[in-house]
Amino acid sequence: MHENDTLKLLRECDAGVKMGVSSINEVLPDVKSDEMRRCLTDCRNQHEILLSEIKTKLDENCDKGKEPAPAAKGMSWIKTNVKMALDDSDKTVADLITDGCNMGVKSLHRYLNQYSAADDVSKGFANRLITLEDNLAHQMRNYL
């Protein structure tokens, strides 16, 4: 059970980090504020560092990880592009990023509860990702 929960949590963290990087990359070209761009770029870089660490742990377990669900990724892309077409302001970017962060935090807490027998390293990855998402959502409040 322990190993199974560990791999399942690692896969969800892998998918979550990839979704976060993708979402940030999707909005970055539209960001007008240098400070907001720096904030998003820094967070993306931290996500990429975490992704590398998760990939190392997955490789140790001979696992390829998990891609974000195509439906979730597609819906995110549509929502982002429609909202940005209507209003390409930093306020809209902040709103989209905040929504994404909140959904990510909610999902990660659900996975931590669901895969409670996961090892401490995997739980640490999930908690680090939660912290990254919480902090980014907090930083985006200045632009809402």
C-alpha positions in Angstrom: 0.0 0.0 0.0 2.8 2.4 1.0 4.6 2.1 -2.4 1.4 2.3 -4.3 0.3 5.5 -2.6 3.7 6.9 -3.0 3.7 6.4 -6.8 0.1 7.7 -7.1 0.9 10.8 -5.2 4.1 11.4 -7.2 2.2 11.0 -10.4 -0.4 13.6 -9.3 2.4 16.0 -8.2 4.1 15.5 -11.6 0.8 16.3 -13.5 0.1 19.2 -11.2 3.6 20.8 -11.7 3.3 20.3 -15.5 -0.1 22.0 -15.5 1.2 24.9 -13.5 4.2 25.4 -15.8 1.9 25.2 -18.9 -0.6 27.7 -17.4 2.1 30.2 -16.6 3.6 29.9 -20.0 0.2 30.4 -21.6 -0.3 33.8 -20.0 3.2 35.2 -19.9 3.2 36.7 -23.4 0.2 38.9 -22.4 1.6 40.2 -19.1 2.2 43.9 -19.1 3.7 44.6 -15.7 7.4 43.8 -15.3 6.8 42.9 -11.7 4.0 40.5 -12.5 6.2 38.9 -15.2 9.1 38.5 -12.8 6.7 37.0 -10.2 5.3 34.5 -12.7 8.7 33.6 -14.2 10.2 33.0 -10.7 7.3 30.7 -9.8 7.6 28.9 -13.1 11.3 28.4 -12.4 10.5 27.0 -9.0 7.9 24.7 -10.5 10.6 23.4 -13.0 13.0 22.7 -10.2 10.4 20.8 -8.3 9.5 18.9 -11.5 13.1 17.8 -11.9 13.1 16.5 -8.3 9.8 14.7 -8.9 11.1 13.2 -12.1 14.3 11.9 -10.3 12.1 10.2 -7.7 9.8 8.7 -10.4 12.9 7.5 -12.4 14.1 5.8 -9.2 10.8 3.9 -9.2 10.9 3.1 -12.9 7.8 5.2 -13.5 7.2 7.7 -16.3 4.9 10.0 -14.3 1.7 11.5 -15.5 0.6 14.1 -17.9 -2.2 16.5 -17.0 -5.6 15.3 -18.0 -6.2 16.3 -21.6 -9.7 17.5 -20.7 -8.4 19.7 -17.9 -5.6 21.1 -20.1 -8.0 21.8 -22.9 -10.6 23.5 -20.7 -7.8 25.6 -19.2 -6.6 26.6 -22.6 -10.1 27.5 -23.8 -10.9 29.5 -20.6 -7.6 31.4 -20.9 -7.9 32.2 -24.5 -11.5 33.3 -24.3 -10.9 35.5 -21.2 -7.8 37.0 -22.7 -9.5 37.7 -26.0 -12.2 39.7 -24.1 -9.8 41.5 -21.8 -6.0 41.0 -22.1 -5.2 43.0 -18.9 -3.0 41.9 -16.1 -6.2 41.8 -14.0 -7.4 39.0 -16.2 -4.1 37.2 -16.0 -4.2 37.4 -12.2 -7.7 36.1 -12.1 -6.9 33.1 -14.3 -3.7 32.3 -12.4 -5.5 32.6 -9.0 -8.2 30.3 -10.2 -5.6 27.7 -11.4 -3.7 28.0 -8.1 -6.8 27.5 -6.0 -7.8 24.4 -8.1 -4.3 23.0 -7.8 -4.2 23.5 -4.0 -7.6 21.8 -3.6 -6.6 18.9 -5.7 -3.3 18.4 -4.0 -4.9 18.4 -0.5 -7.4 15.8 -1.8 -4.5 13.6 -3.1 -2.6 14.0 0.2 -5.7 12.7 2.0 -6.4 10.0 -0.6 -2.8 8.7 -0.6 -2.1 9.0 3.1 0.3 6.0 3.1 2.7 7.8 0.6 6.2 8.3 1.8 7.4 11.5 3.4 9.4 12.6 0.4 6.3 12.4 -1.9 4.2 14.2 0.7 7.0 16.8 0.9 6.7 17.4 -2.9 3.0 17.8 -2.6 3.3 20.3 0.3 6.0 22.3 -1.6 3.7 22.5 -4.6 0.8 23.6 -2.4 3.1 26.3 -0.9 4.2 27.5 -4.3 0.6 27.7 -5.5 -0.6 29.4 -2.3 2.2 32.0 -2.6 1.5 32.7 -6.2 -2.2 33.2 -5.6 -1.4 35.6 -2.8 1.0 37.6 -5.0 -1.6 37.8 -7.8 -4.0 39.6 -5.4 -2.1 42.8 -6.1 -3.3 42.7 -9.7 -6.9 41.7 -9.2 
